[in-house]
Each structure stands twice: as structure tokens, then as C-alpha cells.
Amino acid sequence: MKPTKCGIKIYEVMESDSGYLLGMNVYTGSTAETTFHELVDLSDECTITTKIVVGLLAFCGLLHKGHHVYLDNYYNSPELFEELKLLGTGACGTIRTNRKNMPKANAAKIKLDPGESVFRQKDDMLALKFHDKRDVNMLSTIHSATNVVFRKTDKDGNNIKKPQAIVDYVKHMNGVDVHDQIVKNYSCVRKTVKWWKKLFFHLFCRILTNAYILYKKSVSKPCTHYQFRLQIVRKLMAEATNNPGPSTSSRNFRSLSHLRGKTQLLLNPNDSSEHHDKPAVSAKEVGEEQHRKAEAALKEVSEVGSKD
């Protein structure tokens, strides 16, 4: 789970390996009951971030199943990790040192050498500080105070060791990044003054991305994301052509009676003047013409994409 700095605030939970979106919650105001925390017996004294995380996981049906959740430091606190542990869910993530009930060893400005770690543990909760290029503070209920060999080496060729919690966090926190990378290349979000349009296109992108992730898991030789989207567009266009709207010739022109003069005469269906010599065109014919033009444009785009 990661926060977004600007735009519409949306809380999302994703599968760590594939980036599949499991659930989301749109922020609608500080006083709105949108955290779903009422699905779980949480104390009213819990922080808002604890309610957001626990409520969203409960809404998605992910609690009491032994899952491990990796979170950004915006949400994390000892309080949240304790609540998740009681709900049968492990957690791991970076944490801010000013959170309530954090060990003094993490909050203190202790200078560590590169590769050096400090661990503190209480029951199942582990707090650690590790210094690489800067201090990294972690909190976990699913790790022990152990270091493992990381894949990188220093300038002398020696193996670099890192805490297991940090290695797993880097590995599994990629779910949000994987999803965003898939969306980024073919995002359909456009600038608009209507917030609901922005939200609609965001959801539409998420749906397409989820569909592509499932598609890749179901076939042995999947096509590219680009080709997958083209197939979706063609399918939607074909359905629109096969199900046209009402004919333009059946429109009721009486709603234009407020017009006066020549304009009214030109739009009067009973007028037999030369302006009405051209026969009416049905919506089906218009749709078929638009479909042909769009197919030609898609074919041109496909040829350009294949050349590149």
C-alpha cells in the first residue's frame, strides 16, 4: 500500500508479485465514514491510518488468512502492527521514528557505520535501524533479527549483508510499482475539470490492467500489453456497431419550437423546401462509417507500432 501525493486520494491494496489490484477506497473527506473500520471491532481511539489499513483489508476479505502485508511508512505504527497481529495478519514496512511507542534506539541519532544494524524486539514485533547510504528504520511482525547476504558487493568485492526484513520489503513492495508501470505507458487519464471523470478513467485503467494481468496468467504465450488493448478497443467498437442507437430520422423536432425565422423553417420536418432534399442518415450507417474510419486508424497505428 502506497499513498499518492496529489490528485484524488485513493488507498489501494495490491498483490505483491503481479501487481493485481485487490481493492481500493476513495477518500471522500475527513468526516466521511469510508474507512470500512466498522467491519472489524476496532477501538475508536485507533489512529485514522490504522482504521484505513485494517478496514480496507477487512473489506477485501484478507484478514484471518495468514497473509503478510507490506506497507509504506505513511501508514505504519506499532499500534497498527499489533492490531493486524491480533487479526491473523503479519506486517512489515518502513516506519517514521516519531511514531508513538517506537524504541529509543530507533529515535536516537546514533551514528552507524555502513552495513551496521541495530535490532530491538518485543514479543513478535521487531524494530530495526540499518545504515546503507542513510538510516533505514523498519518494523515487522514476521521477521527475526537476522542479516542475509545481499546480491550487491562493495568496491572491494565483499558481500554486503542486509537485514532479512529489508530484503523482503524491497522484493514484495514492488506490487504497486509493477501495476503503475503497466498503466503508465498507456494511461487513458486526461486533464479534466470534472473530478468524477478523472476517477472514472482511473478506474477504467485499473480494470484494463487487472484484465491484462489475469490474461497473462491464463495463456502460455501472451501478447503485448499494446496488442491486448487494441483487441479490447476493436471488440468494444464492434459491439457499438452491432447495437446502434435510434435513427436520427425519428427525432422529435418540436423541442426546437422556441426558434424563430429561417432557422425554424430549415429544421421543420414538414418543410418540403430544397433544404430537405438530402435523405436522413440512420445512426447505424453513421456508426458503420465511424467504425471503418477507426479501423483504418487502428491499422495505421498497429503498422507504426510494429515498425518501431
C-alpha positions in Angstrom: 0.0 0.0 0.0 1.4 3.4 -1.0 0.0 7.0 -0.7 -0.3 9.4 -3.6 0.9 13.0 -3.0 -1.6 14.8 -5.3 -4.9 14.4 -7.1 -7.7 12.3 -5.8 -6.6 10.4 -2.7 -7.2 6.6 -3.2 -6.0 3.8 -0.9 -5.2 0.6 -2.8 -4.0 -2.8 -1.8 -2.3 -5.0 -4.5 -0.9 -8.5 -4.8 2.9 -8.1 -4.3 4.2 -10.2 -7.2 1.9 -9.5 -10.2 0.6 -6.1 -9.1 -3.1 -7.2 -9.3 -5.4 -4.7 -7.7 -7.3 -6.4 -4.9 -9.3 -3.5 -3.5 -9.4 0.3 -3.1 -11.0 3.0 -1.1 -11.6 6.6 -2.3 -11.1 9.3 0.2 -14.2 11.5 0.4 -13.4 13.7 3.4 -12.2 13.6 7.0 -15.7 13.2 8.3 -16.9 10.6 5.9 -17.3 7.0 7.0 -15.2 5.5 4.2 -12.5 3.5 6.1 -14.6 0.3 6.5 -13.2 0.0 10.0 -16.7 -0.8 11.2 -16.2 -4.2 9.6 -13.7 -5.0 12.4 -14.1 -4.5 16.2 -11.6 -1.6 16.4 -11.3 0.9 19.2 -12.4 4.4 18.4 -9.0 5.6 19.8 -7.1 3.9 17.0 -5.4 6.3 14.6 -7.0 7.1 11.2 -4.2 5.2 9.3 -4.9 2.1 11.4 -8.6 2.3 10.6 -7.8 2.8 6.8 -5.5 -0.3 6.6 -7.5 -2.7 8.8 -10.8 -1.5 7.2 -9.6 -2.0 3.6 -8.1 -5.4 4.3 -11.3 -6.4 6.0 -13.4 -5.1 3.1 -11.2 -7.2 0.7 -11.6 -10.3 2.9 -7.8 -10.6 3.5 -7.8 -10.8 7.3 -7.5 -14.0 9.4 -5.8 -15.8 6.5 -2.2 -15.6 7.5 -1.3 -13.0 4.8 1.8 -10.8 5.0 1.2 -7.1 4.3 4.0 -4.7 3.2 3.2 -1.1 3.8 4.7 2.4 3.2 5.8 4.4 6.3 2.7 6.7 5.9 0.5 4.0 7.5 2.9 2.2 9.8 2.9 2.3 13.6 3.3 -0.2 16.5 -0.4 0.2 17.1 -1.3 -0.9 13.5 1.0 -3.9 13.6 -0.4 -5.1 16.9 -4.0 -4.9 15.6 -3.0 -6.8 12.4 -1.3 -9.5 14.5 -4.5 -10.0 16.5 -6.4 -10.3 13.2 -4.1 -13.1 12.0 -2.1 -10.9 9.6 1.6 -10.2 9.6 3.1 -6.9 8.5 6.3 -5.3 7.5 7.4 -1.8 6.4 9.4 1.3 6.8 8.5 3.5 9.7 9.0 7.0 10.9 10.9 7.3 14.1 8.5 9.7 15.7 5.7 7.2 15.9 4.2 6.5 19.3 5.8 3.6 21.2 8.8 3.3 18.9 12.1 2.1 20.7 14.5 4.8 21.7 17.3 3.1 19.7 15.4 4.0 16.5 14.6 7.5 17.5 18.0 8.4 18.9 20.5 9.9 16.5 23.0 7.1 16.8 25.7 7.1 14.1 26.0 3.8 12.4 28.7 2.6 10.1 27.7 1.4 6.6 26.2 -2.0 6.8 25.7 -1.8 10.6 22.3 -2.7 12.1 20.6 -2.2 15.4 17.7 -4.5 16.5 15.1 -4.2 19.2 12.3 -6.8 19.8 9.3 -7.1 22.0 7.2 -10.3 21.7 6.7 -10.8 17.9 7.4 -7.2 17.0 10.9 -6.4 15.6 12.2 -2.8 15.2 15.5 -2.2 13.4 17.7 0.5 12.1 20.1 -0.2 9.2 22.6 2.2 7.7 23.4 2.0 4.0 23.7 5.4 2.4 21.3 6.7 5.0 19.4 5.3 8.0 16.5 3.0 7.3 14.0 2.2 10.0 11.8 -0.9 9.8 9.1 -2.5 11.8 8.0 -6.1 11.3 6.0 -8.9 13.0 7.1 -11.6 10.5 10.9 -11.4 10.7 13.7 -12.1 13.2 16.9 -10.2 13.9 19.0 -11.8 11.1 21.2 -10.5 8.3 21.5 -12.1 4.9 23.9 -11.7 2.0 22.5 -9.2 -0.5 23.2 -9.5 -4.2 25.3 -6.3 -4.3 29.0 -6.2 -3.4 31.2 -3.3 -2.3 34.1 -1.8 -4.2 36.5 -4.5 -2.8 34.2 -7.3 -4.0 33.0 -8.2 -0.5 29.4 -9.4 0.0 27.1 -6.8 1.6 24.7 -8.1 4.3 21.4 -6.6 5.0 18.6 -7.4 7.5 16.1 -10.0 6.1 13.2 -7.6 6.7 14.7 -5.0 4.3 15.5 -7.6 1.6 11.9 -8.9 1.7 10.4 -5.4 1.9 12.3 -4.4 -1.3 11.1 -7.6 -3.0 7.5 -7.5 -2.1 6.8 -3.8 -2.1 7.0 -3.8 -5.9 3.4 -4.7 -6.3 2.2 -1.1 -6.5 5.2 -0.1 -8.7 4.5 -3.0 -11.1 0.9 -2.0 -11.6 1.8 1.6 -12.1 4.4 0.8 -14.6 1.9 -1.2 -16.7 -0.6 1.7 -16.5 1.9 4.4 -17.2 2.7 3.6 -20.9 -0.9 3.5 -22.0 -2.7 5.7 -19.4 -6.1 6.9 -20.6 -6.3 9.6 -17.8 -6.7 13.1 -19.3 -6.9 16.5 -17.8 -10.4 17.4 -16.9 -12.2 19.8 -14.5 -14.7 17.1 -13.5 -13.4 15.1 -10.6 -15.7 12.1 -11.4 -14.3 11.9 -15.0 -10.8 11.7 -13.6 -11.9 9.0 -11.2 -13.7 7.1 -13.9 -10.7 7.0 -16.2 -8.5 5.9 -13.3 -10.8 3.0 -12.6 -11.0 2.2 -16.3 -7.2 2.0 -16.4 -7.1 -0.2 -13.3 -9.7 -2.6 -14.8 -7.8 -2.9 -18.1 -4.6 -3.5 -16.2 -6.2 -6.2 -14.0 -7.6 -7.9 -17.1 -4.2 -7.9 -18.7 -2.6 -9.4 -15.6 -5.2 -12.2 -15.5 -4.8 -12.7 -19.2 -1.0 -13.2 -18.9 -1.6 -15.9 -16.2 -4.1 -17.8 -18.3 -2.1 -18.2 -21.6 1.3 -19.7 -22.3 2.3 -17.1 -24.9 0.6 -13.8 -24.1 0.6 -10.9 -26.5 2.0 -7.5 -25.5 0.1 -5.0 -23.4 -0.2 -2.8 -26.5 -1.8 -5.6 -28.7 -4.1 -6.6 -25.8 -5.5 -3.0 -25.6 -6.0 -2.9 -29.4 -8.1 -6.1 -29.2 -10.2 -4.6 -26.4 -10.8 -1.4 -28.5 -11.8 -3.4 -31.6 -14.2 -5.6 -29.5 -15.9 -2.5 -28.0 -16.2 -0.9 -31.4 -17.8 -4.0 -32.9 -20.4 -4.2 -30.1 -21.2 -0.5 -30.6 -21.7 -1.0 -34.4 -23.9 -4.1 -33.8 -26.1 -2.2 -31.3 -26.8 1.2 -32.8 -28.9 3.9 -31.2 -32.2 5.2 -32.5 -32.4 6.6 -36.1 -31.8 10.3 -36.5 -34.9 10.5 -38.7 -37.1 9.6 -35.8 -36.1 12.6 -33.7 -38.7 14.9 -32.4 -38.1 18.5 -33.7 -40.9 20.0 -31.7 -38.4 20.8 -28.9 -37.0 23.4 -31.3 -40.2 25.4 -31.5 -38.6 28.2 -29.5 -36.5 29.1 -32.6 -37.8 31.8 -35.0 -37.4 32.7 -38.6 -35.4 30.9 -41.2 -33.7 28.7 -38.7 -37.1 27.3 -37.6 -38.1 26.7 -41.3 -34.9 24.8 -42.0 -35.4 22.4 -39.1 -39.2 21.9 -39.6 -39.7 18.3 -40.7 -42.9 19.2 -42.6 -41.0 21.8 -44.8 -40.7 20.5 -48.4 -38.1 23.1 -49.4 -34.8 22.2 -51.1 -33.0 22.1 -47.8 -34.6 18.7 -47.1 -33.8 17.0 -50.4 -30.9 15.1 -48.7 -32.3 11.9 -47.1 -31.9 11.3 -43.4 -28.9 9.0 -42.3 -29.6 6.4 -39.7 -27.4 6.0 -36.6 -26.4 2.6 -37.8 -25.0 4.0 -41.1 -23.1 6.7 -39.1 -21.8 4.1 -36.7 -20.6 1.9 -39.5 -18.8 4.8 -41.2 -17.1 5.7 -37.9 -16.2 2.1 -37.3 -14.5 1.9 -40.8 -12.5 5.1 -40.1 -11.5 3.9 -36.6 -10.4 0.6 -38.0 -8.2 2.3 -40.6 -6.7 4.5 -37.9 -6.0 1.5 -35.7 -4.4 -0.4 -38.6 -2.2 2.6 -39.2 -1.2 2.7 -35.5 -0.5 -1.0 -35.5 1.7 -0.7 -38.5 3.7 2.1 -36.9 4.0 0.2 -33.7 5.3 -2.9 -35.4 7.9 -0.9 -37.3 9.1 0.7 -34.1 
